Amino acid sequence: MSTNLEEEADDMMMYCASCGTAEVDDIKLKTCTACKSVRYCSVKCQKEHRPQHKRACKKRAAELRDEILFKQPESSHEGDCPICCLPISLGNDKSTMMSCCSKVICDGCYYLNDMRITRGSLEPTCPFCRHPDLKSKEEEMKNVMNRVKANDPVAMVQIGLRRYEAGDYDDSFRYLSKAAELGDVGAHYQIAIFYHEGKGVEKDVKKVVYHWEQAAIGGHPRARYNLGCEEKNNGRIYRAMKHWIIAATLGCDDSLDALKVCFRGGLVTKEDFAAALRAHQAAVEATKSPQREAAEEARKV
C-alpha cells in the first residue's frame, strides 16, 4: 500500500498540480517551497491552486519541520575540544574561548597548557594556535574585532554578549543576528532571550520559539529544554517529553529532572525513562578525562 502511495506522489511531482502540464524540455516545474509535495509550471498556477492546497500544504510543512526539529543531534552545540577531541562539557565554566583563534578549549587542555608553560618557564601562548598571550583588554578586543571583520560568527557572539552586558542592546542584537545568519547556534539562543525579555526589541513569543527551535536543531540542550517547558505550558506534554528526552541525551540535567517528574506522574514509561537516564549518563561520562579532573581539583585550591 505504501509503495502505491509513493508511486502516486512521484507521479504528482511530474505534473503541474494546478493545470496538469507535464514537465518537458521547455517547461520546468517548480516545487512548493513549504510542503515539497507538489509542483507548478507558473506563479499563476500556484496562486490559483492555493485555496485547495493551503490546508494540506500547511499540514505537510509542519510534518517536515517536526522531522527536522525532533531529530536527535549527534552532539551538543558545544562540539568537541579541538585539542583532546572529547566533547566539551555543558556550561560556560568548563571551557574557555580563545580570542586569538576563536577556538573553545576545554579546561583540561587549558590547564595542561598552563602547566607546560609554568614548568618550562615559557612565554604564555594559546593552547591551540600558540599565539602569544594578549597583554591587555584593548589588544584582546582589537583581535576579536579583526575576527569579526573576517566574518567569524564565534567572535561576533562574543562581541554581542559584551555589548549586552554593557546595556547596548541594539548593537548586541546586530552582532548576534549576523552570527545567527552565519549559522551560529548560540547566537539563535541569545536572540531568543532578546525577544523573551523585550530588550531592544518588542516581546515576541513566536520569534522566541523560532530561535529556540533553530538552536535546538543545532544541538543546544538549554534551548531544547525551554521548548519542552513551552510545550508543557501549552498542554502538549507528549511533545514536551520528546524535547526533554533529546536534551537529556545530550547531557542536560534539567531535562532529566523534568522527565523524572513525568515518570513519577505516569507520563513516561519505565523503559523510556531508563533509556534517557542511560543516555544522559553516557553523555556526561564522555566529557570526563584525567586532565579535566585535574583542572577541577586545581580550581578548588
N, C-alpha and C positions, 0 to 999 in steps of 0.2 A: 504493500500500500504506500509506504513512504517513498519507494522508488518511483511510483507513478506520479506522486505529488512533485517530486524533484524534477521529473521529466517535464511536467506541465509548467513548472516555474521556469525551467530553462527555455521552453518554447515561448513563454510570455516575454522573455528578455530579447527575443529575436524580432519582436514587432512593437510598433508604437502602441502604447496602452490606450490611446485615445482614438486614432483613426485606423489602426491596423496596418499601417505601412511597414513593409519588411525592410530590414537593413540590407542594402546592396552597396555596390562600389561608390555610387554618387550620393547615397543617403546614409548619414551617420546618426545613430540614435544616441541620446544622452541619458544616462541613468539618473533617477531621482536621488538627489544627494542625501535625503533624510532617511528613506527606508531601504534604498538599494535594491528594491524588488521589482520595479517597473522602469520602462524606458520610453522616451518620447522623441519624435522626429523634429519638433519645434517647440518654441516657448508658447506659441499659440495653443498647440495641442495640450501642453502641460497645464495651462490655465483653464482650458475648457474641461479637462478631466479632474481638476482639483476637487470640486464638490463631492464627487462619488468616491474619490481616492483618499480624501482627507482623514477619515477615521482609521482606515486600515494602515495608512502611512504613519500616523501618529503612534498606533499600537506597535507596529514593526520597528519604528525608530526607537521606542522605549525598550523593546526587547534587545535590540542591538547595543544600546547604551548599557543595559544591565549585563550583557555578556562581557563587555569591557570592564565595567565597574566591579563586578564580583569575581573577576579572575584573580587567583592568588598570585601576588608578585613573587618573584624568585628571591628577593631580598628587600630589606628596608631601604628607604631613600638615602640612608647614610652610606650605603655601599661598603666596600672593603678598604682597610688601610692600605695605601699603595706600597708600603714597605713590608709588613709581615703578611699581607694578603688575607687577614682574618676580618670578619665582619666588625664594623665599628659599633660599639655599644650605643644603645639609645640614650639620649641625654647629652646636652652640650658640655657637661662637666667631665666627660670621659674621653674627650678628644680636643685637638687644637687645630684651628685653621691657620695655615702659614700665609702671611700676607705677601710673601715674595713670589710664591708659585700657586697660591690658592688651593693647595692640597690639604685635605683634612687628615691629620696624623693621630693615630691612637695614642693614649697616654703611655702605653708600654714602650713603643718605639721612641716617643719623645723623651721618656725617662732614660732609656739606654743611650740615646744620643748625648744627653746631659752628662751621663756617667763617662762616656768616651771622651768628651771634651775636658771634664774635670781631671780624670786620671792622666790624660796625656798633656795637660796644660795647653790645650789648643784654643784657637780663636773660635768663639761661638758661631755655629753655622746652622742652616736649616737641615733638619734630619733627612729631607728628601732631595732637594736640589743643591744643597751645600752652599747656598747663597749666604754671604756673611750676615750676621745678625744686624738688623737695622738699629741704629743708635738712638733714634728719637721717635716720638709720636709723629712729628712732622714728616720725617723721612718715610715712616711706615705708611702714612696717608698718601704721600706722593706716589709710592709704589703701587698701592691699591688703585689709585686713580688711573695710573698707567694701564693697569689691567682692565679697568672699566672701559677705557678708550679702545682696548683691543677686543671689546665685546665678551668679556669673561663674566658669565652670569653669577658665579660664586662671589666675585668681587663686588658686583652690583648689589647683591643681597647684603653683604657686609656694610656697604655704604648706606643702603636703605635702612638697615637696623640702627645704625649710628644716628642717622637723621631722625628716626622715630624717637629714639631715646632723648634727643635734643629738643623734641617738640616740633620739628619741622616736618609735619605730616604730608604736605604737598610734595616736597622733594623726595621724601621717603617713598611715597606711593609711586612716584615717577620711576625711581630706580627699580623698585620691586616689580612694577608692571613690565618693564623692559626685560628683567631677568626671567619673568614668567613666560614672556613671549619666546624667549630663547630656550624654554623647556625646564627651567629650574623648579623642582618640586617644592622646595622650602619656600620659594617666593609665592607660590599659589597659597600656601598655608598662611603666610603673613598677610597677604591681601585679604583673605577671608576675615582676619582679625579686624582689618580696617572697616569692612562692611558690617561686621558684627558690632563693633564699638561706635561706629559713626564718626571716626576721627579723620577729618579731611575730606570725607565723602558722606553721602547720605546713607543711613542704615538700609540694607537691602538683603533680606533673608535669602532670596533666590540666588543672588550673587555669592553669598556666604556658602551656600550649599554647592554651587557650581565649583568654586575654588577648592572647597574641601574634597569634592569628588576628583578634581584634577590631581590634587595632592595624593589622595588615597590610591588612585590608579598608578601613580608613580612610586607607591610603597611607603607612604607617610603614615605610620601607625596612629599618631595622635589625631590626624585628620579623619582616619577611618573610625576611630573610637567616637569622635564627635558626630560623625554621620549616624553611627548606631544610636547615640543618645537622641538625635533629631528624629530618627525613625520611630524610636520608642515613644517619644513625646507625641508623635502623630498617630499613635496606635498601631504602627506596623511592626510589631515585635519580631515577626519572622525575619524581616529584612534587617532589623537591628542586630539580631543574633548572627546573621551571616556576616555582617560587618565586624562584629566583635570576634568571631572565630578567626577571620582573616588577620585581624590586628593582633590577636593573641598568638597566632602562629609566627608573627614577626617579632614577638617578644614583648608586647605591650601589657604591662601589669594591670592597668585599669580595665582593659578589655577582659582579661581573665577574671578579675573581680566581678565584673558585670555578668559574666557567664556563670559564675558561682551562684549569684543571686537568682538567675534564671533557672539554674539546675535545682536549687532548693525549692523553687516555686513550681517545679514540674514542667517547665517550659523547654528545657533542654534534656535530651536523653542521656543516660549514663554513658553510653558509648561515644556520643558526640563530645560530651564534656571531657571524658578521659582522653580522647584523641587530641582535643585542643590543649589540654594540660601537658601531654607528652610533647606536642609540637612547640609549645611555649618554652618548656624546659630545654628542649634541643636548641632552640634559637638563642637562649641565654647562655647555654654551655658553649656554643660555637664562638662566642665573643671572649671567652676566657683564655688566658695564656699566662705562663710564669712571669713574663716581663710586665704584663698588665697588673698582676697581683703584687709584684714588687713596687710598681708605681703607686698603687693604692696604699701599701704599707708606708711608703716614704711620705705620702701626703699626711698620714696620721702623726708623724713625728713632729 
